[in-house]
């Protein structure tokens, strides 16, 4: 699938309180003088991005997952058909690699696809068996992945008595819907860690959310996670559909956020859906909150500034003017928008020290570090596929005090 053929539809909205009006993509007076963040490029496939580490194979960096503080481990950054592992960038210690550097992810037939969503599983659910030169490993999956080739895969490890690990070099395919035309674009896990939420952006005639239980068996939606943007007359090309899904825990409660984007018409088949391609442009995207069981809670007031929204993350209490806000990353224009979690309304764009709106080309995931061994807890880590997803970039944004 060619992910680079999306339509950049120009949709302009009127001036918006606390947000930059149409046409102003760069400078201008910022609403808050403290809205100032510094971008650091940590890993890239090319030296032109001036990263700390150059990794030529990391193309179209997309998903990010880590273990909770105190559990060791690595940053898991998906890109192309692999997951790249890094440690550090915390307490002044630079990012580095150790003996676990890359895990290959499975294809669907000859379609390598692009790996995107990844989650950590800390439960005893999602049991898998993987081959290893020193004997098969049977254990709960530690990390679970999806790709736009319609593959859901998982990986685990075996800890030895001396504290070392035996680790497979590849993940294992658990679901392959490639022959159905599926394109998995996002992945989340519930608070009990016994249910997976997967966005199928390639499902035809209508992209949808899919649910998989702890045995990787698909469960019927049965009315859950209803699309609030499809009218009584049914889905039509151009309607909003799921693009990504994230589980967010706030005030001791986990809810499920689904980002929505507008669909495109197939230029070769009038009135038919062009699978797995979003229609980009300011105002073309929405943010919806559901309960973990799939009941609609709210459609958030984005004030018309979402543009291919994919990433969703909750900021900690010490992240400058965006502290305790929900942050949404727009893939189509690379901006990051804050939302007040009480009013559920958009506040403003994240900006740099010059007052310019921060734009990270090809922005995909956002995630805060765990404050222990995997990033500072008040550093926002991002994955991106700049240059029309032909390059890869993993970096951080920190509040400039």
C-alpha positions in Angstrom: 0.0 0.0 0.0 1.2 3.5 -0.8 0.7 5.6 2.3 1.9 8.7 0.5 -1.0 9.3 -1.8 -3.2 11.2 0.6 -5.2 14.2 -0.5 -4.2 17.5 1.1 -7.7 19.0 1.2 -7.6 22.7 2.1 -10.2 23.2 4.8 -10.0 26.6 6.6 -11.9 27.6 9.8 -12.6 30.9 11.4 -10.3 32.3 14.1 -10.3 30.1 17.2 -9.7 31.1 20.8 -6.3 30.2 22.0 -5.4 28.6 18.6 -3.7 30.0 15.6 -6.1 31.0 12.8 -6.0 29.7 9.2 -3.0 30.3 7.1 -0.6 31.0 10.0 1.6 28.0 10.1 4.7 29.4 11.6 5.3 32.4 13.8 3.1 35.0 15.4 2.5 36.0 18.9 1.9 33.0 21.2 -1.0 33.1 23.6 1.1 32.0 26.6 4.7 33.4 26.9 5.6 30.1 28.6 4.5 27.9 25.7 8.1 27.1 24.7 9.4 23.6 24.0 12.7 22.3 22.6 12.9 19.4 20.1 15.8 17.0 20.3 16.3 14.4 17.5 17.6 11.2 19.2 17.5 8.6 16.4 17.1 9.0 12.6 17.9 7.0 9.5 20.0 9.9 8.1 22.6 12.2 9.6 20.7 15.2 8.0 18.4 15.2 11.0 21.4 15.6 13.3 20.4 12.8 15.7 22.4 11.3 18.5 22.2 7.9 16.8 22.0 7.2 13.1 20.2 3.9 12.3 19.8 3.5 8.5 17.1 0.8 8.8 14.7 2.9 10.9 12.3 4.2 8.3 8.8 5.6 9.0 9.1 5.4 12.8 5.6 5.1 14.1 4.7 3.4 17.4 6.4 3.7 20.8 5.9 1.5 23.9 7.8 1.1 27.2 7.5 -0.9 30.4 6.4 0.8 33.6 9.0 2.4 35.9 11.0 -0.2 37.8 10.6 -2.9 35.1 13.7 -2.2 33.1 13.4 -2.8 29.4 13.7 -0.6 26.4 12.0 2.0 24.2 10.3 -0.1 21.5 10.0 2.0 18.4 8.3 0.5 15.4 9.4 1.4 11.9 8.8 -0.3 8.5 8.9 -4.1 9.4 10.8 -4.0 12.6 10.9 -2.7 16.2 14.0 -0.8 17.3 15.1 -0.8 20.9 16.8 1.9 22.9 17.6 2.7 26.6 18.2 5.8 28.6 17.7 9.5 27.9 16.8 10.0 31.5 18.4 12.1 34.3 21.1 13.4 31.9 22.1 9.9 30.7 22.1 9.8 26.9 20.1 7.4 24.8 22.0 4.2 23.9 21.6 0.7 22.6 22.5 -2.6 24.4 22.4 -6.2 23.2 18.7 -6.0 22.2 18.7 -3.7 19.2 16.1 -4.9 16.7 13.2 -7.3 16.4 11.9 -8.2 13.0 8.1 -8.2 12.5 6.2 -10.6 10.3 4.8 -9.8 6.9 1.5 -10.8 5.4 2.7 -12.9 2.5 4.9 -10.7 0.3 3.5 -7.5 1.9 5.9 -6.3 4.5 3.6 -3.4 5.5 4.4 -0.7 8.0 4.4 -1.6 11.7 2.6 1.0 13.8 0.8 0.3 17.0 2.7 -1.4 19.9 1.7 -2.1 23.5 3.4 -3.6 26.5 1.6 -6.5 28.3 2.4 -6.9 32.0 -0.2 -9.6 32.6 -0.2 -13.4 32.3 -2.7 -13.2 29.4 -1.9 -13.4 25.7 0.1 -16.6 26.1 2.3 -17.4 23.0 5.0 -20.0 22.0 8.0 -18.9 20.1 10.9 -20.8 18.6 14.4 -20.2 20.0 17.7 -22.0 19.3 17.8 -23.1 23.0 14.3 -24.4 23.0 10.8 -23.1 22.5 9.7 -20.3 24.8 6.1 -20.4 26.1 5.1 -17.3 28.0 2.8 -14.3 28.0 3.5 -11.9 25.2 5.6 -8.9 26.4 5.0 -6.7 23.4 2.2 -6.8 20.9 2.3 -5.2 17.5 0.1 -4.4 14.5 0.9 -3.4 10.9 -0.9 -1.9 8.0 -0.5 -5.3 6.2 -3.3 -6.5 8.5 -1.0 -8.5 10.8 -1.2 -8.7 14.6 2.0 -10.2 16.1 3.6 -10.7 19.5 7.0 -11.2 21.1 8.2 -12.6 24.4 11.4 -13.6 26.2 12.8 -16.1 28.7 14.6 -14.8 31.8 17.3 -17.1 33.1 18.4 -17.7 36.7 21.5 -15.4 36.3 19.3 -12.5 35.2 20.1 -12.7 31.5 17.5 -13.3 28.8 16.9 -15.6 25.9 15.1 -13.7 23.2 13.7 -14.6 19.8 14.9 -12.5 16.9 11.4 -12.1 15.4 7.8 -11.6 16.6 5.1 -14.3 16.0 2.1 -13.8 13.8 -1.2 -14.3 15.7 -3.6 -12.7 13.3 -3.2 -12.2 9.6 -6.1 -10.4 7.8 -4.0 -9.4 4.9 -6.0 -11.5 2.5 -9.1 -9.5 3.6 -7.5 -6.2 2.7 -7.2 -5.2 6.3 -4.8 -2.4 7.3 -4.3 -2.2 11.0 -3.4 1.3 12.0 -3.5 1.5 15.8 -3.5 -0.7 18.9 -4.5 -0.3 22.6 -4.9 -2.7 25.5 -7.5 -2.4 28.3 -6.7 -1.8 32.0 -7.2 -5.5 32.8 -4.8 -6.4 30.0 -7.2 -9.0 28.6 -8.6 -7.2 25.6 -7.0 -5.6 22.5 -8.5 -2.7 20.5 -7.3 -2.6 16.9 -8.2 0.0 14.2 -8.7 -1.6 10.8 -8.3 1.4 8.5 -8.4 -0.8 5.4 -11.7 -2.6 6.1 -14.1 -2.2 3.2 -16.8 -1.0 2.8 -16.2 0.8 6.2 -13.0 1.1 8.3 -13.8 0.0 11.9 -12.5 -1.0 15.3 -11.8 -4.7 16.0 -11.6 -6.4 19.4 -9.4 -9.4 20.2 -9.5 -11.3 23.5 -6.6 -12.7 25.5 -6.4 -15.7 23.2 -6.1 -13.4 20.1 -9.7 -14.3 19.0 -11.7 -11.6 17.5 -14.9 -10.6 19.4 -18.0 -9.1 17.8 -18.5 -5.4 18.4 -22.2 -6.0 19.0 -23.0 -2.3 19.0 -19.9 -1.2 20.9 -17.7 1.7 19.8 -20.4 2.9 17.5 -19.2 5.5 15.0 -21.0 8.8 15.9 -20.3 10.3 12.5 -22.3 7.9 10.4 -25.9 8.9 9.8 -29.0 6.8 9.8 -28.6 6.3 6.0 -25.3 4.5 6.6 -21.7 5.1 5.8 -20.8 7.2 2.7 -17.4 7.9 1.3 -16.0 11.0 2.9 -17.4 10.2 6.3 -15.2 10.0 9.4 -13.8 6.7 10.4 -11.3 5.4 13.1 -7.6 6.2 12.5 -6.1 5.2 15.8 -7.0 4.0 19.3 -5.4 4.8 22.7 -6.1 3.8 26.3 -5.7 6.8 28.5 -5.7 6.6 32.3 -6.7 9.8 34.2 -7.9 10.2 37.7 -7.6 6.5 38.3 -9.9 5.7 35.4 -9.1 4.3 32.0 -11.1 5.4 28.9 -10.5 4.7 25.2 -9.9 7.5 22.8 -10.4 6.9 19.1 -9.2 9.5 16.6 -11.3 9.8 13.4 -10.3 11.0 9.9 -12.2 11.6 6.7 -12.1 8.9 4.0 -11.4 9.3 0.3 -13.1 8.2 -2.8 -11.3 5.8 -5.0 -10.4 7.8 -8.2 -10.8 4.7 -10.3 -14.2 3.7 -8.8 -16.6 6.6 -8.3 -18.5 6.4 -5.1 -16.3 3.6 -3.7 -13.9 3.9 -0.7 -10.2 4.2 -1.3 -9.1 1.9 1.6 -6.4 3.0 4.1 -6.1 6.6 2.9 -7.1 9.6 4.9 -8.3 12.9 3.4 -6.0 15.5 5.0 -6.7 19.2 5.8 -7.4 21.5 8.7 -10.7 20.5 10.3 -10.6 17.0 8.9 -10.4 14.9 12.0 -12.2 14.3 15.4 -11.5 12.9 18.8 -14.0 10.6 20.5 -13.9 9.2 24.1 -15.5 5.8 25.0 -15.6 3.7 28.0 -13.5 0.5 28.0 -16.7 -1.4 27.2 -17.3 0.7 24.1 -20.0 3.1 25.3 -19.8 6.7 23.9 -18.7 9.2 26.5 -18.0 12.4 24.5 -17.0 13.9 21.2 -14.3 16.4 22.2 -14.5 20.0 21.0 -11.4 20.3 18.8 -12.5 23.7 17.5 -11.7 22.7 13.9 -7.9 22.3 14.2 -7.4 18.6 14.0 -5.8 17.4 10.8 -5.3 13.7 10.4 -5.0 13.2 14.2 -3.3 10.0 15.3 -1.4 10.3 18.6 -3.1 10.8 22.0 -1.3 11.1 25.3 -1.9 12.6 28.7 0.7 15.1 29.9 2.1 14.9 33.5 1.8 17.7 36.0 5.2 19.2 35.2 5.0 19.8 31.5 4.8 23.6 31.3 1.5 25.2 30.1 0.3 21.8 28.8 0.6 20.2 32.2 -2.3 17.7 32.8 -3.7 18.3 29.4 -4.5 15.7 26.8 -2.2 16.1 23.8 -3.2 15.1 20.3 -0.7 14.8 17.5 -1.8 15.6 13.9 -0.1 13.3 11.3 -1.1 15.4 8.3 0.5 18.7 9.4 2.8 17.6 12.3 1.3 19.9 14.9 0.4 19.0 18.5 -2.7 20.4 20.1 -3.6 20.5 23.8 -7.0 19.8 25.2 -8.4 20.7 28.7 -9.5 17.5 30.3 -12.3 19.2 32.2 -14.0 21.1 29.4 -12.9 18.7 26.7 -12.0 21.7 24.5 -8.8 22.4 22.5 -6.5 25.0 24.1 -3.5 25.8 21.9 -0.7 24.5 19.7 2.6 23.5 21.1 5.3 26.1 20.1 9.0 26.5 20.1 11.2 29.1 21.8 10.6 31.5 18.9 6.9 31.3 19.2 6.5 29.1 16.1 4.0 26.3 16.0 6.0 23.1 16.3 5.6 20.9 13.2 7.2 17.5 13.0 6.7 16.2 9.5 5.0 12.8 9.4 4.2 12.8 13.1 2.9 9.6 14.5 3.1 8.5 18.1 3.6 10.5 21.3 4.6 9.0 24.7 6.1 10.3 27.9 9.1 8.6 29.5 8.8 6.5 32.7 11.3 8.6 34.7 13.4 5.5 35.7 15.4 4.0 32.8 13.4 4.9 29.8 13.2 8.7 29.4 12.4 11.5 31.7 8.8 11.5 32.9 8.3 15.1 31.7 9.8 14.5 28.3 7.5 13.9 25.4 8.8 11.3 23.0 7.7 11.2 19.4 8.0 8.9 16.4 7.7 10.2 12.8 8.1 9.4 9.2 9.3 12.6 7.5 9.9 13.0 3.8 6.6 11.3 2.9 7.4 8.4 5.3 10.6 7.5 3.5 12.7 8.6 6.5 12.5 7.8 10.2 12.8 10.0 13.3 12.6 9.3 17.0 13.0 12.3 19.4 11.8 14.3 22.4 10.2 17.6 23.3 11.0 19.2 26.6 9.5 22.3 28.2 12.0 25.2 28.1 11.8 26.8 31.6 
